[in-house]
Amino acid sequence: MEDEILRILKLVEQGKLKPDEAEMLIEALNIPAKGSGSSAGSGGRFLKVEVKDEDEHVNVTLPIGLLKFFKKFIPDRKLAHMEKKGIHIDEIISGIDSGSKGDLVNIEGGDHEKVRIWIE
C-alpha cells in the first residue's frame, strides 16, 4: 500500500491531482479489510458493477470509499443516461451510507442486456 500512497503523492506534486482528492484516495486505501474487527470506514465493503449485453461483459469492483470520489468524474450526460435507465448514483450512495448490502440495482432488458450493482 505504501507504493500506492507514494504514487498518489507524486500526482499531487505534478499537479495532476488536488490535495483534497489525494486525501480521499489515501483514506480509501486505508480502509480495513474484512474480518479486521474495525468498524471504521466501509469495513472492507466493495461496490460491484456488472454490465452485460450481446457484445460485451464488464465487471467492476470498487472499494466503497472511492465511490464518492469517482462520481465527480462521470460526465453529466452519462449520469443523465444512467438515470433514464433507472440507475441513480445518489440513491446508490445513500443506500451505501445507510449500510445496505446485496443488490442495489438489478435491471434486465431486451437483447440480453443486464445491469447489476451490489455491495459485498
Secondary structure, 3 states (H helix, E strand, C coil): CHHHHHHHHHHHHCCCCCHHHHHHHHHHHCCCCCCCCCCCCCCCCEEEEEEECCCCEEEEEEEHHHHHHHHCCCCHHHHHHHHHCCCCHHHHHHHHHCCCCEEEEEEEECCCEEEEEEEC
